[in-house]
Amino acid sequence: MSSIDCVASVGAGRMGRGIALSFAFAGLPVRLIDLKQRAAGEAERLFAEARAELRADLALMQRLGLLDATQAARVEALVEYVGHEGAAAALQAPLIFEGVPERMDAKRECLAFIGAHAPADAIVASTTSTFLVTELAGLLPGPERFLNAHWLNPAHLMPLVEISRSALTADAVVERLADTLRAMGKVPVVCGPAPGYIVPRIQALAMNEAARIVEEGIATAEAVDLAVRTGFGLRFAVLGLLEFIDWGGGDILYYASRYLSTELGDRYRAPEIVERNMHEGRNGLRDGAGFYDWQGRDVAAYREKRLGDFSRMLTHAGLLPQPGAARALD
């Protein structure tokens, strides 16, 4: 497997452009490829729009202090725009991302083109949020080099990339992609072939529940979002959801879920793993086991570290309570 010294991003839409900017920002040459056969004027307009979006993103990053003008120019120079006529040659890259529209016919056509022209050992990753890796792997010769890589928007700023593999995906391919993403400052996580990956599956439930609260007249949209920004979101930026269960106790979640499911519906019922852990005495920190193994850990030091991280985040956000603040009410 050749070293990754350049990247091809097939599909010149928003996701393809975001991936191109991510790799160029990390210092790798990127070929942003549009496979569609277009009239000359239409192709020029598409790439002019892509360049304008890239420059706007770079200008914003400069205003935010993330890079200077010299660095921005260097990043922009690393992105090459390639139309249909040059696509076959541009696919000579060790890492290729497919980001064409979310239609099976478009995916099939694109992956067939990649299979016909890319190196046989090139890693190919679909950025789809709709199709499972198991549905797409058979569309490409060499399914062992194929996987899904789900980026969160904005791709050039969000650290997380969810890698979804099939049983046919080679371990070395997963490791190679994950190592490449880490080297450019991303945080890869690996999951199996299931709808919604990890984050979209969790956030869909949370967003729908937030909408229900407004629909039911319980709180305004402003109140819900304020509660999420200053409560829900802050906590889970420090503790993961499963870590939080272990922190507070799986039995607490079980009984809270039983009450909520009675009042609000079966969607709040705790999954079997929570009930099983409770009956087995695996409720988290206080039992020494839960979703994580806490045996042999310095729990006091762990708690202090997490609370220190939380305090620093609150300080940065200007939300840390100040001693004596209530005296101003006198």
Contacts in CASP RR format, 6 or more apart in sequence:
PFRMAT RR
TARGET T0000
AUTHOR 0000-0000-0000
METHOD contacts of the structure
MODEL  1
MSSIDCVASVGAGRMGRGIALSFAFAGLPVRLIDLKQRAAGEAERLFAEA
RAELRADLALMQRLGLLDATQAARVEALVEYVGHEGAAAALQAPLIFEGV
PERMDAKRECLAFIGAHAPADAIVASTTSTFLVTELAGLLPGPERFLNAH
WLNPAHLMPLVEISRSALTADAVVERLADTLRAMGKVPVVCGPAPGYIVP
RIQALAMNEAARIVEEGIATAEAVDLAVRTGFGLRFAVLGLLEFIDWGGG
DILYYASRYLSTELGDRYRAPEIVERNMHEGRNGLRDGAGFYDWQGRDVA
AYREKRLGDFSRMLTHAGLLPQPGAARALD
1 94 0 8 1.000
1 121 0 8 1.000
1 123 0 8 1.000
1 172 0 8 1.000
1 176 0 8 1.000
2 94 0 8 1.000
2 119 0 8 1.000
2 121 0 8 1.000
3 94 0 8 1.000
4 28 0 8 1.000
4 94 0 8 1.000
4 95 0 8 1.000
4 176 0 8 1.000
4 180 0 8 1.000
5 28 0 8 1.000
5 29 0 8 1.000
5 94 0 8 1.000
6 28 0 8 1.000
6 29 0 8 1.000
6 30 0 8 1.000
6 31 0 8 1.000
6 93 0 8 1.000
6 94 0 8 1.000
6 95 0 8 1.000
7 19 0 8 1.000
7 20 0 8 1.000
7 23 0 8 1.000
7 28 0 8 1.000
7 29 0 8 1.000
7 30 0 8 1.000
7 31 0 8 1.000
7 93 0 8 1.000
7 95 0 8 1.000
7 96 0 8 1.000
7 97 0 8 1.000
8 30 0 8 1.000
8 31 0 8 1.000
8 33 0 8 1.000
8 90 0 8 1.000
8 91 0 8 1.000
8 93 0 8 1.000
8 95 0 8 1.000
8 96 0 8 1.000
8 97 0 8 1.000
8 118 0 8 1.000
9 16 0 8 1.000
9 17 0 8 1.000
9 19 0 8 1.000
9 20 0 8 1.000
9 23 0 8 1.000
9 30 0 8 1.000
9 31 0 8 1.000
9 32 0 8 1.000
9 33 0 8 1.000
9 96 0 8 1.000
9 97 0 8 1.000
9 99 0 8 1.000
10 16 0 8 1.000
10 33 0 8 1.000
10 35 0 8 1.000
10 87 0 8 1.000
10 91 0 8 1.000
10 96 0 8 1.000
10 97 0 8 1.000
10 98 0 8 1.000
10 99 0 8 1.000
10 100 0 8 1.000
10 110 0 8 1.000
10 114 0 8 1.000
11 32 0 8 1.000
11 33 0 8 1.000
11 34 0 8 1.000
11 35 0 8 1.000
11 98 0 8 1.000
11 99 0 8 1.000
11 100 0 8 1.000
11 110 0 8 1.000
12 32 0 8 1.000
12 33 0 8 1.000
12 34 0 8 1.000
12 46 0 8 1.000
12 47 0 8 1.000
12 50 0 8 1.000
12 81 0 8 1.000
13 50 0 8 1.000
13 99 0 8 1.000
14 53 0 8 1.000
14 153 0 8 1.000
15 99 0 8 1.000
15 127 0 8 1.000
15 151 0 8 1.000
15 153 0 8 1.000
15 155 0 8 1.000
16 32 0 8 1.000
16 97 0 8 1.000
16 99 0 8 1.000
16 127 0 8 1.000
16 155 0 8 1.000
17 32 0 8 1.000
17 50 0 8 1.000
17 53 0 8 1.000
17 54 0 8 1.000
18 57 0 8 1.000
18 151 0 8 1.000
18 154 0 8 1.000
18 155 0 8 1.000
18 156 0 8 1.000
19 30 0 8 1.000
19 97 0 8 1.000
19 99 0 8 1.000
19 127 0 8 1.000
19 151 0 8 1.000
19 155 0 8 1.000
20 30 0 8 1.000
20 32 0 8 1.000
20 54 0 8 1.000
20 79 0 8 1.000
21 54 0 8 1.000
21 57 0 8 1.000
21 58 0 8 1.000
21 75 0 8 1.000
21 79 0 8 1.000
21 155 0 8 1.000
21 156 0 8 1.000
22 151 0 8 1.000
22 155 0 8 1.000
22 156 0 8 1.000
22 184 0 8 1.000
22 186 0 8 1.000
23 30 0 8 1.000
23 78 0 8 1.000
23 184 0 8 1.000
24 30 0 8 1.000
24 75 0 8 1.000
24 76 0 8 1.000
24 78 0 8 1.000
24 79 0 8 1.000
25 67 0 8 1.000
25 75 0 8 1.000
25 156 0 8 1.000
25 184 0 8 1.000
26 183 0 8 1.000
26 184 0 8 1.000
26 185 0 8 1.000
27 74 0 8 1.000
27 75 0 8 1.000
27 78 0 8 1.000
27 184 0 8 1.000
28 78 0 8 1.000
28 184 0 8 1.000
29 78 0 8 1.000
29 80 0 8 1.000
30 78 0 8 1.000
30 79 0 8 1.000
30 80 0 8 1.000
31 80 0 8 1.000
31 82 0 8 1.000
31 90 0 8 1.000
31 91 0 8 1.000
31 93 0 8 1.000
32 50 0 8 1.000
32 79 0 8 1.000
32 80 0 8 1.000
32 81 0 8 1.000
32 82 0 8 1.000
33 82 0 8 1.000
33 83 0 8 1.000
33 86 0 8 1.000
33 87 0 8 1.000
33 90 0 8 1.000
33 91 0 8 1.000
34 43 0 8 1.000
34 46 0 8 1.000
34 47 0 8 1.000
34 81 0 8 1.000
34 82 0 8 1.000
34 83 0 8 1.000
34 84 0 8 1.000
34 87 0 8 1.000
35 83 0 8 1.000
35 84 0 8 1.000
35 87 0 8 1.000
35 100 0 8 1.000
35 109 0 8 1.000
35 110 0 8 1.000
35 113 0 8 1.000
36 84 0 8 1.000
37 84 0 8 1.000
38 46 0 8 1.000
38 83 0 8 1.000
38 84 0 8 1.000
43 83 0 8 1.000
43 84 0 8 1.000
47 81 0 8 1.000
47 83 0 8 1.000
50 81 0 8 1.000
51 81 0 8 1.000
54 76 0 8 1.000
54 79 0 8 1.000
55 76 0 8 1.000
57 154 0 8 1.000
57 156 0 8 1.000
58 67 0 8 1.000
58 72 0 8 1.000
58 75 0 8 1.000
58 76 0 8 1.000
59 72 0 8 1.000
61 67 0 8 1.000
61 72 0 8 1.000
62 68 0 8 1.000
62 69 0 8 1.000
62 72 0 8 1.000
67 75 0 8 1.000
80 90 0 8 1.000
82 90 0 8 1.000
87 113 0 8 1.000
87 117 0 8 1.000
88 113 0 8 1.000
88 116 0 8 1.000
88 117 0 8 1.000
91 113 0 8 1.000
91 114 0 8 1.000
91 117 0 8 1.000
91 118 0 8 1.000
91 122 0 8 1.000
92 117 0 8 1.000
92 118 0 8 1.000
92 119 0 8 1.000
93 118 0 8 1.000
93 119 0 8 1.000
93 122 0 8 1.000
94 119 0 8 1.000
94 121 0 8 1.000
94 122 0 8 1.000
94 123 0 8 1.000
95 122 0 8 1.000
95 123 0 8 1.000
95 125 0 8 1.000
95 177 0 8 1.000
95 180 0 8 1.000
96 114 0 8 1.000
96 118 0 8 1.000
96 122 0 8 1.000
96 123 0 8 1.000
96 124 0 8 1.000
96 125 0 8 1.000
97 125 0 8 1.000
97 126 0 8 1.000
97 127 0 8 1.000
97 149 0 8 1.000
98 107 0 8 1.000
98 110 0 8 1.000
98 111 0 8 1.000
98 114 0 8 1.000
98 124 0 8 1.000
98 125 0 8 1.000
98 126 0 8 1.000
98 127 0 8 1.000
98 128 0 8 1.000
99 110 0 8 1.000
99 126 0 8 1.000
99 127 0 8 1.000
99 128 0 8 1.000
100 106 0 8 1.000
100 107 0 8 1.000
100 109 0 8 1.000
100 110 0 8 1.000
102 128 0 8 1.000
102 129 0 8 1.000
102 130 0 8 1.000
102 131 0 8 1.000
104 131 0 8 1.000
104 135 0 8 1.000
107 126 0 8 1.000
107 128 0 8 1.000
107 131 0 8 1.000
107 136 0 8 1.000
107 139 0 8 1.000
108 139 0 8 1.000
111 124 0 8 1.000
111 126 0 8 1.000
111 136 0 8 1.000
111 139 0 8 1.000
111 140 0 8 1.000
112 139 0 8 1.000
112 140 0 8 1.000
114 122 0 8 1.000
114 124 0 8 1.000
114 140 0 8 1.000
115 124 0 8 1.000
115 140 0 8 1.000
115 141 0 8 1.000
118 124 0 8 1.000
120 141 0 8 1.000
120 142 0 8 1.000
121 145 0 8 1.000
122 145 0 8 1.000
123 145 0 8 1.000
123 147 0 8 1.000
123 173 0 8 1.000
123 176 0 8 1.000
123 177 0 8 1.000
124 140 0 8 1.000
124 145 0 8 1.000
124 146 0 8 1.000
124 147 0 8 1.000
125 146 0 8 1.000
125 147 0 8 1.000
125 148 0 8 1.000
125 149 0 8 1.000
125 163 0 8 1.000
125 177 0 8 1.000
126 133 0 8 1.000
126 136 0 8 1.000
126 146 0 8 1.000
126 147 0 8 1.000
126 148 0 8 1.000
126 149 0 8 1.000
127 148 0 8 1.000
127 149 0 8 1.000
127 150 0 8 1.000
127 151 0 8 1.000
128 136 0 8 1.000
128 148 0 8 1.000
128 150 0 8 1.000
129 150 0 8 1.000
129 196 0 8 1.000
129 197 0 8 1.000
129 200 0 8 1.000
131 148 0 8 1.000
132 148 0 8 1.000
132 164 0 8 1.000
132 193 0 8 1.000
132 194 0 8 1.000
132 195 0 8 1.000
133 146 0 8 1.000
133 147 0 8 1.000
133 148 0 8 1.000
133 164 0 8 1.000
133 165 0 8 1.000
133 166 0 8 1.000
133 169 0 8 1.000
133 192 0 8 1.000
133 193 0 8 1.000
134 166 0 8 1.000
134 193 0 8 1.000
136 146 0 8 1.000
136 148 0 8 1.000
137 143 0 8 1.000
137 146 0 8 1.000
137 166 0 8 1.000
137 168 0 8 1.000
137 169 0 8 1.000
138 146 0 8 1.000
140 146 0 8 1.000
143 166 0 8 1.000
143 168 0 8 1.000
143 169 0 8 1.000
144 168 0 8 1.000
144 169 0 8 1.000
144 170 0 8 1.000
144 173 0 8 1.000
145 169 0 8 1.000
145 170 0 8 1.000
145 173 0 8 1.000
146 166 0 8 1.000
146 168 0 8 1.000
146 169 0 8 1.000
146 173 0 8 1.000
147 163 0 8 1.000
147 164 0 8 1.000
147 165 0 8 1.000
147 166 0 8 1.000
147 169 0 8 1.000
147 173 0 8 1.000
147 174 0 8 1.000
147 177 0 8 1.000
148 162 0 8 1.000
148 163 0 8 1.000
148 164 0 8 1.000
148 165 0 8 1.000
148 193 0 8 1.000
149 161 0 8 1.000
149 162 0 8 1.000
149 163 0 8 1.000
149 164 0 8 1.000
149 177 0 8 1.000
150 161 0 8 1.000
150 162 0 8 1.000
150 163 0 8 1.000
150 164 0 8 1.000
150 197 0 8 1.000
150 200 0 8 1.000
151 158 0 8 1.000
151 161 0 8 1.000
152 158 0 8 1.000
152 160 0 8 1.000
152 161 0 8 1.000
152 162 0 8 1.000
152 199 0 8 1.000
159 185 0 8 1.000
159 186 0 8 1.000
159 187 0 8 1.000
160 186 0 8 1.000
160 187 0 8 1.000
160 188 0 8 1.000
160 189 0 8 1.000
160 199 0 8 1.000
161 181 0 8 1.000
161 186 0 8 1.000
161 187 0 8 1.000
161 188 0 8 1.000
161 189 0 8 1.000
162 188 0 8 1.000
162 189 0 8 1.000
162 191 0 8 1.000
162 197 0 8 1.000
162 198 0 8 1.000
162 199 0 8 1.000
163 174 0 8 1.000
163 177 0 8 1.000
163 178 0 8 1.000
163 188 0 8 1.000
163 189 0 8 1.000
163 190 0 8 1.000
163 191 0 8 1.000
164 190 0 8 1.000
164 191 0 8 1.000
164 192 0 8 1.000
164 193 0 8 1.000
164 194 0 8 1.000
164 197 0 8 1.000
165 174 0 8 1.000
165 190 0 8 1.000
165 192 0 8 1.000
165 193 0 8 1.000
166 192 0 8 1.000
166 193 0 8 1.000
174 190 0 8 1.000
177 188 0 8 1.000
178 188 0 8 1.000
178 190 0 8 1.000
181 187 0 8 1.000
181 188 0 8 1.000
182 188 0 8 1.000
189 198 0 8 1.000
191 197 0 8 1.000
191 198 0 8 1.000
194 201 0 8 1.000
195 201 0 8 1.000
196 204 0 8 1.000
202 241 0 8 1.000
205 267 0 8 1.000
206 232 0 8 1.000
210 224 0 8 1.000
210 225 0 8 1.000
210 228 0 8 1.000
213 219 0 8 1.000
213 224 0 8 1.000
214 220 0 8 1.000
214 221 0 8 1.000
214 224 0 8 1.000
219 227 0 8 1.000
230 319 0 8 1.000
234 310 0 8 1.000
234 313 0 8 1.000
234 314 0 8 1.000
234 317 0 8 1.000
234 319 0 8 1.000
235 244 0 8 1.000
235 310 0 8 1.000
236 244 0 8 1.000
237 313 0 8 1.000
238 306 0 8 1.000
238 309 0 8 1.000
238 310 0 8 1.000
238 313 0 8 1.000
239 247 0 8 1.000
239 306 0 8 1.000
242 291 0 8 1.000
242 292 0 8 1.000
243 291 0 8 1.000
243 292 0 8 1.000
245 253 0 8 1.000
245 274 0 8 1.000
245 284 0 8 1.000
245 290 0 8 1.000
245 291 0 8 1.000
246 283 0 8 1.000
246 284 0 8 1.000
246 285 0 8 1.000
246 290 0 8 1.000
246 291 0 8 1.000
246 292 0 8 1.000
246 294 0 8 1.000
247 284 0 8 1.000
247 285 0 8 1.000
247 306 0 8 1.000
248 284 0 8 1.000
248 285 0 8 1.000
249 283 0 8 1.000
249 284 0 8 1.000
249 285 0 8 1.000
249 286 0 8 1.000
250 274 0 8 1.000
250 277 0 8 1.000
250 278 0 8 1.000
250 283 0 8 1.000
250 284 0 8 1.000
250 290 0 8 1.000
251 278 0 8 1.000
251 283 0 8 1.000
253 270 0 8 1.000
253 274 0 8 1.000
254 270 0 8 1.000
254 274 0 8 1.000
254 275 0 8 1.000
254 278 0 8 1.000
257 268 0 8 1.000
257 269 0 8 1.000
257 270 0 8 1.000
257 274 0 8 1.000
258 269 0 8 1.000
258 270 0 8 1.000
260 268 0 8 1.000
261 267 0 8 1.000
261 268 0 8 1.000
261 269 0 8 1.000
261 270 0 8 1.000
277 283 0 8 1.000
277 284 0 8 1.000
277 290 0 8 1.000
277 291 0 8 1.000
281 287 0 8 1.000
281 289 0 8 1.000
282 288 0 8 1.000
282 289 0 8 1.000
282 290 0 8 1.000
283 290 0 8 1.000
284 290 0 8 1.000
284 291 0 8 1.000
284 292 0 8 1.000
284 294 0 8 1.000
285 294 0 8 1.000
285 299 0 8 1.000
287 294 0 8 1.000
288 294 0 8 1.000
288 295 0 8 1.000
289 295 0 8 1.000
311 320 0 8 1.000
314 320 0 8 1.000
END
